[in-house]
Amino acid sequence: MTWDRPRQSLHATSLKPADGADAVLTVVRRLLQTLQSENAELRLNSSTIDHSEYNLLKSQALLALNRCASKLLCAGSNADLQLALEDAVAALETNHRLLATQLQATQAVAAIIARAICEAQSDGTYTRMPSRIASP
């Protein structure tokens, strides 16, 4: 790599609003595709979901979106970008709901297992026995 290449003019390197919107649109569509894929797997209750892979893909897309956040100023004037952002928000809300449901189910199963382990390890010394006295 050489450092003596000629400089490009400022005009040649600046992004037009359409170019900025296109860059943001690409990032938003990538995020949307990732969310839709994960949401589809969550809806199928697939036990083979690679959450770490989806987390990485979503993090990368959100980082890229954050990097081009200044270009979002043109979002209002670009109908495709506006629609993609609305779809991404809806997909994020669905993703949040589906992941929360899965987390609650996992916590419920973990509580049942923990209770069963405690009961299996207990010798009954401190358990409360039901009263055998008949009520009048």
C-alpha positions in Angstrom: 0.0 0.0 0.0 1.4 3.4 -0.9 0.7 6.6 0.7 1.6 8.8 -2.3 -1.6 8.2 -4.3 -3.4 11.4 -5.4 -6.1 12.8 -3.2 -9.6 12.6 -4.5 -11.6 15.8 -4.5 -14.0 16.5 -1.7 -16.9 16.4 -4.2 -15.9 12.9 -5.4 -15.8 11.4 -1.9 -18.9 13.1 -0.4 -22.1 11.1 -0.3 -25.2 12.3 -1.8 -28.4 12.0 0.4 -29.6 9.1 -1.9 -26.3 7.3 -1.4 -26.6 7.7 2.3 -30.1 6.4 2.3 -29.1 3.5 0.2 -26.3 2.6 2.6 -28.7 2.8 5.5 -31.3 0.8 3.6 -28.8 -2.0 3.0 -28.0 -2.1 6.8 -31.7 -2.0 7.8 -32.6 -4.8 5.3 -29.8 -7.0 6.7 -31.0 -6.4 10.2 -34.6 -7.1 9.1 -33.6 -10.3 7.4 -31.7 -11.5 10.5 -34.7 -10.7 12.7 -37.2 -12.4 10.4 -35.0 -15.5 10.3 -34.7 -15.7 14.1 -38.4 -15.0 14.6 -39.3 -17.8 12.2 -37.1 -20.2 14.2 -38.5 -19.0 17.5 -42.1 -19.5 16.2 -41.2 -23.1 15.3 -39.8 -23.6 18.8 -36.7 -25.0 17.2 -34.4 -26.4 19.8 -31.4 -25.9 17.5 -31.5 -22.1 17.5 -27.9 -20.7 17.7 -28.7 -17.7 19.8 -25.0 -16.6 19.9 -25.0 -16.4 16.1 -28.2 -14.4 15.9 -26.9 -12.1 18.7 -23.7 -11.5 16.7 -25.5 -10.8 13.5 -27.9 -8.4 15.3 -25.1 -6.7 17.1 -23.1 -6.2 13.8 -26.2 -4.8 12.1 -27.0 -2.4 14.9 -23.3 -1.3 15.0 -23.4 -0.6 11.3 -26.7 1.2 11.7 -25.2 3.3 14.5 -22.2 4.2 12.3 -24.4 5.5 9.6 -26.9 7.2 11.9 -26.0 10.6 10.6 -27.4 9.5 7.2 -30.8 8.8 8.8 -31.6 12.4 8.4 -32.7 11.6 4.9 -35.0 8.7 6.0 -38.1 10.9 5.9 -37.6 11.7 2.3 -36.9 8.1 1.2 -40.1 6.0 1.2 -38.2 2.7 0.9 -36.0 3.5 3.9 -38.9 4.7 5.9 -40.8 1.5 5.2 -37.8 -0.7 6.0 -37.3 1.1 9.3 -40.9 0.6 10.2 -40.6 -3.1 9.3 -37.4 -3.4 11.4 -39.1 -1.8 14.4 -42.0 -4.2 14.1 -39.6 -7.2 13.7 -37.6 -6.0 16.8 -40.8 -5.8 18.9 -41.8 -9.3 17.7 -38.3 -10.6 18.4 -38.4 -9.1 21.9 -41.8 -10.7 22.6 -40.7 -14.1 21.3 -37.4 -14.1 23.2 -39.2 -13.0 26.4 -41.7 -15.8 26.1 -38.9 -18.3 25.6 -36.9 -16.9 28.6 -40.0 -17.1 30.8 -40.6 -20.7 29.8 -36.9 -21.5 30.4 -37.1 -19.9 33.9 -40.3 -21.9 34.7 -38.6 -25.2 33.7 -35.5 -24.3 35.7 -37.6 -23.5 38.8 -39.4 -26.9 38.5 -36.1 -28.7 38.2 -34.5 -26.8 41.1 -37.5 -27.6 43.3 -37.4 -31.3 42.3 -33.7 -31.4 43.1 -34.3 -29.7 46.5 -37.1 -32.1 47.3 -35.0 -35.1 46.3 -32.1 -34.0 48.5 -34.3 -33.2 51.5 -34.7 -35.8 54.3 -38.0 -34.3 55.3 -36.8 -32.8 58.6 -37.9 -29.3 57.9 -40.9 -29.9 55.7 -44.2 -29.0 57.0 -46.5 -31.9 57.4 -50.2 -31.5 56.8 -52.3 -31.4 59.9 -54.1 -34.7 60.7 -56.5 -33.2 63.1 -60.0 -33.2 61.7 -61.8 -29.9 61.5 -65.1 -29.6 63.4 
